[in-house]
C-alpha cells in the first residue's frame, strides 16, 4: 500500500498509450478481487479517483493521490463511484456557465450505452426529443411537445411526428406547471417514461387542427439510427439560388475495422447529391444534435470546407501535463492518438459560406465542426432565445475498468481550431440569436422559422427582425404556440458528448 504516484500513474497509462483502451489494470495488482458487490464498488471508486486524476484536463485542481492510502482516504467517504466522480468534477475551475465548475461532462457508463449508440448507432429508446413549452404565463401551465422523432425508431414506426403535444402517457395526464424560476412540477416521472421506452400508449394533440388521438407504441426493441433526418435541395424563387439542406441528428462513428462504414457512405452520398445539384448555399441543421464521435465530425468538416485547404489544421488537442508528457499529442509520433487533425478534402463541393441552425441542445461534435470551419469560410450561426450552442469544447475517451464492468468517460481533451480558438464553454453564438424553433413545421420545410430565416438571409443579404419573423410565422397558422415560450429546461437525457473511440 506504499506505491508512489509515479507507479500508480504508470498503471493508469498501461495498455492505453498508442494502443487500445480496452485493457484493464487494477489500482493494486496484488489486491485480490473476491467478486462481492461491496468490494467491487470499492475498487471502482478507487479506479475512478486514479483515472480521473490521470486523465482529467483539469487535474491540477484535484488533490494528488501520492499513495494508494491517499486513494482510500478520499474515496472512503463516498458510497459509490459516481459520488467520487461528482466530488472531483466540483473541484474543476469555475469557468462554466454562471461561473459553475467547468466539468459538467464526465460520467461513468455501466451499461455500454455510449459504445452502442456512438460506436454502432444502436439505440434502445423510443427515439424522441421533447421540449417544455410555457403555454400560459398566468397559470404557468406547461405543455410537452415532440420536437424530434428519430428515423427507424419505435416512435417513428408508431406514427409520432414533430409538433405533436403530449397529453398523457399510458392514461396518466402530465398536468405540468412551472414556477417563477421555470422549475417544473407535476407528473415528471410520466414524462421520463418517454425516454426509458417503458410506454405502451401516448395521447397527443395536433396543435394546428386541435385533433387528439391515442397512439400505440410498438415496443422498444433496439434499432439502428439513421442520423440523416433530411437532405434536400431547393431553388429560391427570388434569385434562383440552389440551397442544400441537411438535418443531422447524431455523430455516429463512420469508421469500422479501419474502413468507411454505412454511416460514412450515406453522409458522403448526401454531399455528392448536393454537388451534382450544383448548390450555391448550404444549411446544416444541428439544432438537436448533442454530439458523438470525432471521426464523424472530421468527415462532415471535410465535406463542407472549401477546396484548397488540404493539409491545413482542422483542429488540435489540448491535454493535461501527464498525457502530454506521455506523447499523446506529439505530432512527431505517427501513432500518437491525439496529434493535430488535418483537413482531407475529397469531394468537389466548394462553398464560401455555410449556415448552421443550432439551439442550446447543439453540443460537442456539433460545436467542433462549426468552430473548425470558422478560419476557412463564412460561418453563419442561427440560434434561439438569445443564446447559442451548449458550450462543450472538450471530450473524452472510454477507459474500461473492473473487467469491463464499467467505462469511465473523463473529460480529457479540449479542441482548438486553426486560429487557436476553443474556449466556448458558454456556447457558440452567431449573427442571429433571436430566431424561433418552428415546432409545428417539419424540419426542412421552407416554412419552418429557423430554416426560413436562413433562406431570407440568402435571398436578401440581411436577417429580418425577430418581430418580422414571428409575424410571418403567425400568418401561416394560428395556434397558442405563436405566443408560447420555450423553457430553458433540458428535458433530454445526457448530452451525447464528444468521444474519441479509438485512442
N, C-alpha and C positions, 0 to 999 in steps of 0.2 A: 504493500500500500504506500510505498515511498517513491513511486515513479515520478520523474520530473515532468514538467510541461513539455520539454523537448520530446520526450518519449511518447507522451500522450498525443501530441500533435502529429508525430510520425505515424502513430496508429491511425489517426483520423484521416491522414492523407493516403495511407497504404491502400493499394488496389484502386486508386482513383486517378492519380496523376497520369494523364495521357492514356488511360485505359478505361474500361467500362466502369460505370458507377454501381454495378450490381454486386460487387464483392462486399463482404462484411468483416469488420474487425470489432471485437468486444472492447469495452473500456479496459478490462483487465483480462488478458487471455488465459490467466491461470485460475480465474474465478469460475467455479462450477455453476452451470445453469440447470436447475432442477426441473424447470417447466411449470412450477407453481405460478399462478397469475400474479400474486403479490411480488414475487421475486423478479419475474419478467418485467413488471411495470417499474420496479426499482432500477433495473438495468436500462430500461428505455428512458427513464428520467435522467440518468447519468449520461447516456448517449446523447440525449437532446442538449444537455448543457455543453458537453465537449464539442459536438459538431457545430452548435450554434456559435460558440466562441471561435472555432477554427474557420468557419466559412462566412460568418456574417460580415456584410460590408461595413458595419459599424461596431466591430468587436472591441475597438479601443474604449468604448463606453461601458464595457462589461467587465466584471471582476475576473481577474486572470486565475484560472484553476491550476495552481502550480503542482498540486499532487492529487491523487485520487481521493485523498481525505478532503481536500477542498471541494471536490465534486459533491461528495456526500453531505458535507456541511451545508451546502447551498440547496441541494435538491430535497433533503430530508423534510423540509418544511412544507413541501407541496404534495398534494395527493396523487397527481398524475403528471404525465409528460406535457400535456397541453398547458397546465398551470406553470410549469417550469419555463416553457417557451414564452408564454404571455409575460412572465416577470422579466425575462431578458429583453423582449421586444419593447417593454415600457422604459428601458434604460437607453434606448436609441435617441439621437438628437431631436429636439423639439422643432423640427423644420417641416413637419407635415401640415395639413390644413388645420387652421385655428391653433397653430403652434403646438399641436399634439406630437407625441413620439412618432418619428417618421416611419418606423417599421409597423405597418398595419397589414403586411402581406404574408409573412412566414406562416407556415402551418404544418401539421402532421397529417399525413394521409394513411389511414389504417385499412383502406379498402381498395387501393389502387385505382381510385376514381380518375386521377389525372392520367395515368398510363392508358386507361381505356379511352377516355374522351379525347385527349390531345394527341396521344400517340397513334390511336387506331380509329378515332371517330365514332366509337361505340358509346352510346348513351343509354341510361336506364332511368328515364323520367318521362313526363308527359310531353315535353318539348314546348313549354310555354314560357313566355316572359310577360310579366304583369306590371301595370302602372297604377299607383294610387292617385285618384283624382278627387279634389275637393269640389263637390257639385254645388254646395250651398254655403255661403260664407256665414250666414246667420245661424243655421242649425249645425254647421260644421259636419254635415253628412258627407261621408266618403264612399266613393264607388271604386270598384276594381275593374280595370279594362285589360283586355288581352291586347298587348301591343306587338307581339311577335309569336308566330307559330312556326316551328322548325319543320323543314321538309322531312318527310319519311317518318315523322314522329307519331305516336298514338293520338295526340291532339289533332294533327292534320288528317289522319285517317278517320277520325271521328267527325270531321266536318267543322271543327272550330276554326275561326278566322280572326285576323286582326280587326280590332274595333268593337268587338262584342263586349258588353258589360256583364260580368259575372254576378248573378243574384244569389245563388245558393249552390252548395256542394253537398251532394247526397241528401238533399232535402233540408239542409240546415242553412238558414239565411245568414248572410255575412254581418249585417247590422253594425257597420263601422262608423265611428265618429273620430274627429281629430281635435286634439286640444290646441291651445294657442301656440304651443311650440311644435305643432304638427305631429306629435306622438299619437299613434292610432290605438284606439281601444275597441273592443268588440271581439268577434269570433276570429281572432288572428290564426288560431290553430286550424280553422277550416280553410283559410287561405293557404296556409303552409301545405295542406294536403295536395294542393295543385302542383306542388313541386315534388313531393315524395312519390306521387303517382298512385297512391292508395285511394283511388276515386273510381266510382262506377257511373255517376250521373252528375251533370252540371246543368243548371238552368241559366240561360243567358238572354239578354235583351239586345236587339238591334236598335241602336240609338237613332238611326236615320228613319226607320219605319215605325218604331215602337213595338214591333212584334217580339213576343217571347217564345222560347221553345226549350224543351228538355233535350239534352244531348247525351247519349250513352257513350261512355268511354270504352274503347276496345282493348283495354288492358295496357300493361306497361312492360311488355317484353322488350328486350334490348333492340335497338335499331341503329343503323349507321346513318349519321347525319350527313346531309349534303349542304356544305356551308355557302354555296352559291344560291341564294334565295331567289335572285332575279338578275338577269343580264339582258339588256335590250339596247336598241339604237333608235333614237327618234330624230326627226328633222324639224327644226324650228321654222314656223311659217314666217316669222319676222325677217330672218336673214338667210334662211336655207341651211344653216349650220347643222351638221350631224353631231349628235351628242350621244356618247356611250354612257350607260348607267349600269353599275354593278352594286348589288346588295350582298355583302359578305358577312356572315354571322359568326364565324369561328376560324381561328388559325390552327387547323389540324395539320399534323406532321405530313409533309409532302415527299419525304424520302423514306423508303422501306428497303432494308437489305442493300443500302447504298445505291439504290436505283429509284428514279421517279415513280411514284405510285399513282393511283387513280385521282387522288386529290390534286396532285401536280398536273396531271394531264387535263383535268377539267378546267382548272384555272388558266392554264396556258391556252386551251382551246377557246375560252371566252375572250381572251385578248386577241387571238387570231381572228375571231369574228369581228371585233372592233376594227382591227387593221384592214380586213377585207372590205368592211363597210365604208372605210375612209373617214372615220370620225375625226372631228376637229376639236372637240372638247370631251372631257371625261369627268363624270361624277361618281365617286365611290362612297357608298353608304355604309358606314361603320357604326351607326348610332347605338346599336345594342351589342356590339362585338367586344366582349370582355377580354380578348387576348387569345393566347395559345402558344404555339411552338415557333422557335426562331427561324427554322428553315422555311416555314410558310410566309413569315414576314419578309424574309430575304427575297423569296420568289416574287411576291407582289411588288416589292420595291423595284426589282429588276425589270418587271414587266411595264411599270409606269415611267420610270426615269427616262429622260430624253437620251437619244443616242449621243455618242461622243464622250461618254464618261467612263468607259470600261477601265478597270484597274484603279479607279479612284476610290477613296474611302467611303463606304456606305455608313458604317458606324464602328466604334471601338468600345472595348470593355474596360471598365474600371473595377478593380477588386481590392481586397484588403492586403496588408503587407505580407501576411503568411502565404497567401495564394500567389501573390506576385513574385515573392522570393522563390516559390516552388516552380516558377516558369509557366504558370497557367496562361499568362497573357503575352509571353515572349514571342514577338514576330519572327525572330531568327530560328525558332524551333518549329519545323514544319508540322509536327504533330501536337503542338500546343492547342488545347481545346478552346481557348478564348482569345486567340490572336485577332487582330483587326479584320473585319469583313469588308471585302472589296466588291465593287459593282461588277456584275457579269451580265451585260445586256445581250440577250439572244433573239429578241423579237424586233420587228421593224417599226413598231409604233413609237413615234417621237413627237410628243406634245410639249408645249411650253408652259402649260397651266393644267392644274388638276384641282377639283373641288372635293372636299371631304365633308360629309354630313355626320355630325357627332353629337353625343349627349354626354352627361356625366357617367353613363354606363360604358362609354368607349374607353378601353383601358389597354395598358401593357403593349402587346404586339400591335394593336391599332395605332397607339401613340408612337411606337417605334417607327412604323412606316411613314407617318406624317412627318416626324422630326428628321428622319434620314433623308427625305426628299427636299426639305427646305433649302439646303445650299445649292440645289441644282435646278429648281424650277419655281414658278409662281404657285404657291400652295394657298388656296383659299379654304378657310375653315368656317363652316356654318354650324352654329350651335344654338342652344335654347336657354332661357331663364337667366341670361346674363352670365352664364358660366361656360366653361369649355369642357374638356375631357376629364377623365377621372383623376389623373395625376399619378402615374406609376412608371417612372423611367428605369425601373430596376427589375431584376428577375432572379430565378433560382434554378437549381437542378436537383433531381431527386437523389437522396442518399439512403439506400436500403440499410436497415439496422435490424438486429434481433432476428436473424434468419429470415429476413424479408417480411417480418411481421408488421412492419410499418416503414414508411418512407418520410424522411424529413425534407421539407422544401424550405430551406433557409435562404432569405434574401441575400444573394452572394455577389451580384454584379450590377453595375449601372452601365447604361449605354449612352454614348455621346456621338453626335453626328460629326460630319467633316469639319464643321465650324466650332467644334468643342462644346456644343450646346446639349444639355442633358439634365438640368435640374428643375424639371417641370413638375414638382411634387404637388402643385396646386392646379395642374392641368394645363393643356394647350388651348389657348383661346385665340380666335382669329378675327376676321374682318366683320362678321355678322354674328352676334351672340344673342339677338332678340327674335330669332325665328321661333316657330312653334311646331311641335310634333303633330302632324295631321293624322291622328289615330284612326279616323273614320275612313281614310283612303288607303288603299293598298300601297305597299312600298313599290316605288317605281311608277306610280300614277302621276301624270303631269299635274293633277290637281292637288296632290299631297303637298302640304305647305313648304316643308324643307326643300324638297326637290324643286318645287315651283320657284322658291327664292333663288336657287342656283340658276334655273333656266332664265329667270328675269334678268339676272346679272349678265348672263351670257348674251342675251338679246340687247340689253340697254347699257351695259358698261357700268352700272351703278346698282346698289341694293335699294329696294324700296323700304320705306319706314315700317316699323312694327305695326302701326295702326293701319297702314295701307294693306299690309299682308293679311291682317286679321279681317278687314272688311272684305277682301277678296275671298277669304275662306267662308265668311258668314253668308256671302251672296250665293254660295253653291248649295249649302244645306243648313237648315235652321234647327239646331239641337242645343240642349243645355251645355254641351261640351264647348260651344263657342265662347262662353264666358267663364268656364271652369278653369281651375288652376291645377297643374300637375304638382304634386307634393314632392319635395326633395327627400324621398324616403327610398332606401334601397330595398326593394321587395325581392329582388333576385337573390339566388344563392351566391356564395362567394365568387368574387370576380375571378375569372379563369386564370389570369396571370400571364407571365411570360416565362416560358420554360426552354431550357437548353437540355434536350433529352439525352444527348449522347456526348457528355464531356469525357 
